[in-house]
């Protein structure tokens, strides 16, 4: 579960952050807004409860995201994925760091900056899977639809019927249903929808596969995610009008 941390290393990013911090130039002008959102996120998100007890997690998350926003050079606020994606990495660091590091917000922030900035650059579609026009995203959705057809015909028939529009075929309706369910999930790579331990395992497999393009495990994980929701989905009357439930 800590493989993500081992693969996301960029020491120059850490050094630059430490340099900017020492010069008191590592803070966004939206720092207070970011700080409040980080605390609220850790307090309210059920899958982040393990971090709620940490004395330094909220401060560390705020330090990293304030710096990240400053690097963007924009007046626009951070997006929701920006707040969510660092959290599993922070959990992995807290799980493995010695007390001298895990109890220091400054040390944790430097480590998290190193991992988070590298993670966001791994693949252009990794943190930005949010539009149906994305070529990688479309292929993932199509593969998930195909896997669902093979594994659960009753569920795919139900999803297609629930999402079908006039003069639309089964395949197109199923793909739209899959897209509706998975885009919010994949845009944040399962964060908030699954436990942090499960998210870290999935991220490990994704990162390990980056060096082997033929090893693309994301469609398999996305398919299993939908299958785990089977009983809940079959009770729905408006699958294409609401976001997917959480597991």
C-alpha positions as CSV (number, residue, x, y, z in Angstrom):
1,X,0.0,0.0,0.0
2,X,3.0,2.3,0.1
3,X,4.2,1.6,-3.4
4,X,2.8,4.9,-4.5
5,X,5.1,6.8,-2.2
6,X,8.1,4.8,-3.4
7,X,7.5,5.6,-7.1
8,X,6.6,9.3,-6.7
9,X,9.9,10.9,-5.9
10,X,11.2,14.2,-7.1
11,X,13.9,15.5,-4.8
12,X,14.3,18.8,-6.7
13,X,10.6,19.6,-6.0
14,X,11.2,19.1,-2.3
15,X,14.3,21.3,-2.3
16,X,12.5,24.0,-4.2
17,X,9.6,23.9,-1.7
18,X,12.0,24.1,1.3
19,X,13.7,27.0,-0.4
20,X,10.4,28.8,-1.0
21,X,9.3,28.1,2.6
22,X,12.5,29.5,4.1
23,X,12.0,32.6,2.0
24,X,8.3,32.8,3.1
25,X,7.2,32.5,-0.5
26,X,5.4,29.1,-0.3
27,X,1.9,30.4,0.5
28,X,-1.0,31.1,-1.8
29,X,-3.0,34.3,-1.4
30,X,-5.9,32.0,-0.9
31,X,-4.2,30.3,2.0
32,X,-7.0,30.9,4.5
33,X,-9.7,29.5,2.1
34,X,-7.5,26.5,1.5
35,X,-6.8,25.9,5.2
36,X,-10.6,26.0,6.0
37,X,-11.4,23.6,3.2
38,X,-8.7,21.1,4.2
39,X,-9.9,21.1,7.8
40,X,-13.5,20.7,6.8
41,X,-12.6,17.9,4.4
42,X,-10.7,15.8,7.0
43,X,-13.6,16.5,9.5
44,X,-16.4,15.5,7.2
45,X,-15.3,12.9,4.8
46,X,-16.0,9.4,6.2
47,X,-13.2,7.7,4.4
48,X,-10.7,10.1,6.0
49,X,-11.5,9.4,9.6
50,X,-8.1,7.9,10.3
51,X,-6.5,11.2,9.5
52,X,-9.0,13.2,11.6
53,X,-7.1,12.1,14.7
54,X,-3.8,13.3,13.4
55,X,-2.5,16.6,15.0
56,X,-0.6,17.6,11.8
57,X,-2.6,16.2,8.9
58,X,-4.7,19.3,8.2
59,X,-1.8,21.6,8.5
60,X,0.3,19.5,6.2
61,X,-2.4,19.3,3.6
62,X,-2.9,23.0,3.8
63,X,0.8,23.7,3.4
64,X,1.1,21.5,0.3
65,X,-2.1,22.7,-1.4
66,X,-1.4,26.4,-0.7
67,X,2.0,25.9,-2.3
68,X,0.5,24.0,-5.2
69,X,-2.0,26.8,-5.8
70,X,0.8,29.3,-5.8
71,X,2.6,27.3,-8.4
72,X,-0.4,27.4,-10.7
73,X,-0.2,31.2,-10.9
74,X,-4.0,31.6,-11.2
75,X,-6.7,33.4,-9.4
76,X,-9.0,30.5,-9.8
77,X,-9.6,28.4,-6.7
78,X,-8.4,24.8,-6.4
79,X,-10.6,22.2,-7.8
80,X,-12.2,19.4,-5.7
81,X,-9.8,16.8,-7.1
82,X,-6.8,19.0,-6.1
83,X,-8.0,18.7,-2.5
84,X,-8.7,14.9,-2.6
85,X,-5.8,13.5,-4.5
86,X,-3.0,14.3,-2.0
87,X,-4.9,12.6,0.9
88,X,-4.0,9.0,0.1
89,X,-0.3,10.0,-0.3
90,X,-0.5,11.7,3.1
91,X,-2.0,8.6,4.7
92,X,0.8,6.5,3.2
93,X,3.5,8.8,4.6
94,X,1.9,8.9,8.0
95,X,1.7,5.1,8.0
96,X,5.4,4.6,7.3
97,X,7.3,7.7,8.6
98,X,9.2,7.5,11.8
99,X,7.8,9.6,14.7
100,X,10.4,12.3,14.2
101,X,8.8,12.9,10.8
102,X,5.2,12.0,11.4
103,X,4.9,14.4,14.2
104,X,6.3,17.3,12.3
105,X,4.0,19.1,9.9
106,X,7.0,20.8,8.1
107,X,8.8,17.5,7.5
108,X,5.6,15.8,6.3
109,X,4.8,18.8,4.0
110,X,8.2,18.5,2.3
111,X,7.6,14.8,1.7
112,X,4.1,15.3,0.5
113,X,5.1,18.1,-1.9
114,X,7.7,15.8,-3.4
115,X,5.2,13.0,-4.0
116,X,2.1,15.0,-4.9
117,X,3.8,17.2,-7.6
118,X,5.3,14.1,-9.2
119,X,2.0,12.2,-9.0
120,X,0.2,15.0,-10.8
121,X,2.7,14.8,-13.6
122,X,2.7,11.0,-14.1
123,X,0.2,10.9,-16.9
124,X,-1.9,13.7,-18.3
125,X,-5.1,11.6,-17.9
126,X,-4.3,10.4,-14.4
127,X,-5.6,13.4,-12.4
128,X,-7.7,14.9,-15.2
129,X,-10.0,12.1,-16.2
130,X,-13.1,14.3,-16.3
131,X,-14.2,14.7,-19.9
132,X,-15.7,12.2,-22.3
133,X,-13.6,13.8,-25.1
134,X,-10.4,12.5,-23.5
135,X,-9.1,9.7,-25.8
136,X,-7.7,7.6,-22.9
137,X,-10.9,8.1,-20.9
138,X,-13.1,7.0,-23.7
139,X,-11.1,3.8,-24.3
140,X,-11.3,3.0,-20.5
141,X,-15.1,3.5,-20.5
142,X,-15.6,1.3,-23.6
143,X,-13.5,-1.4,-22.0
144,X,-15.5,-1.3,-18.8
145,X,-18.7,-1.5,-20.8
146,X,-17.3,-4.5,-22.6
147,X,-16.2,-6.2,-19.4
148,X,-19.6,-5.7,-17.8
149,X,-21.3,-7.2,-20.9
150,X,-19.2,-10.4,-20.4
151,X,-19.6,-10.6,-16.6
152,X,-23.2,-9.5,-15.9
153,X,-25.7,-9.3,-18.8
154,X,-28.6,-8.6,-16.4
155,X,-26.9,-5.6,-15.0
156,X,-25.8,-4.2,-18.3
157,X,-29.3,-4.6,-19.7
158,X,-30.7,-2.8,-16.7
159,X,-28.2,0.1,-17.0
160,X,-28.8,0.5,-20.8
161,X,-32.6,0.5,-20.3
162,X,-32.3,3.1,-17.5
163,X,-30.1,5.4,-19.6
164,X,-31.5,4.8,-23.1
165,X,-32.7,7.8,-25.1
166,X,-35.1,7.8,-28.1
167,X,-33.6,6.1,-31.2
168,X,-30.5,5.0,-29.2
169,X,-29.1,1.4,-29.2
170,X,-28.1,-0.8,-26.3
171,X,-24.4,-0.2,-26.7
172,X,-24.6,3.6,-26.8
173,X,-27.0,3.7,-23.8
174,X,-24.7,1.4,-21.8
175,X,-21.7,3.5,-22.6
176,X,-23.5,6.6,-21.4
177,X,-24.5,4.9,-18.2
178,X,-21.0,3.7,-17.5
179,X,-19.6,7.2,-18.3
180,X,-22.2,8.8,-15.9
181,X,-21.2,6.5,-13.1
182,X,-17.5,6.4,-13.5
183,X,-16.4,9.9,-14.5
184,X,-16.9,11.4,-11.0
185,X,-15.1,8.4,-9.6
186,X,-12.2,8.3,-12.0
187,X,-11.7,12.0,-11.9
188,X,-10.5,11.6,-8.3
189,X,-9.2,8.0,-8.8
190,X,-11.7,6.4,-6.3
191,X,-10.7,8.8,-3.4
192,X,-13.8,9.2,-1.2
193,X,-15.6,6.3,-2.8
194,X,-13.3,3.6,-1.3
195,X,-11.3,3.3,1.9
196,X,-7.9,4.9,1.8
197,X,-6.2,1.5,2.1
198,X,-8.1,0.2,-1.0
199,X,-7.3,3.4,-2.9
200,X,-3.6,3.1,-2.2
201,X,-3.6,-0.5,-3.4
202,X,-5.3,0.6,-6.7
203,X,-2.8,3.5,-7.1
204,X,0.1,1.1,-6.5
205,X,-1.1,-1.1,-9.5
206,X,-1.7,1.9,-11.7
207,X,1.7,3.4,-11.0
208,X,3.5,0.1,-11.4
209,X,1.8,-0.2,-14.8
210,X,3.0,3.1,-16.1
211,X,6.2,1.6,-17.3
212,X,4.2,-1.1,-19.1
213,X,1.5,0.5,-21.3
214,X,0.0,-3.0,-22.0
215,X,-0.7,-3.3,-18.3
216,X,-3.7,-1.1,-17.8
217,X,-5.6,-2.2,-14.7
218,X,-7.9,0.8,-14.4
219,X,-10.7,-0.8,-16.5
220,X,-10.7,-3.9,-14.3
221,X,-10.8,-1.9,-11.1
222,X,-13.6,0.3,-12.5
223,X,-15.6,-2.7,-13.5
224,X,-15.3,-4.3,-10.1
225,X,-16.4,-1.0,-8.6
226,X,-19.6,-1.1,-10.5
227,X,-20.2,-4.8,-9.8
228,X,-19.8,-4.1,-6.1
229,X,-22.7,-1.6,-6.4
230,X,-24.9,-4.1,-8.3
231,X,-27.6,-4.6,-5.6
232,X,-27.8,-0.8,-5.0
233,X,-27.9,0.0,-8.7
234,X,-30.7,-2.5,-9.4
235,X,-32.9,-0.7,-6.9
236,X,-32.3,2.7,-8.6
237,X,-34.9,4.3,-10.8
238,X,-32.7,7.2,-12.0
239,X,-29.2,5.8,-12.6
240,X,-28.3,8.5,-15.1
241,X,-29.4,11.4,-12.9
242,X,-27.4,10.9,-9.7
243,X,-23.8,10.3,-8.9
244,X,-22.8,6.7,-7.9
245,X,-23.2,5.7,-4.3
246,X,-20.1,5.1,-2.2
247,X,-18.9,1.7,-1.1
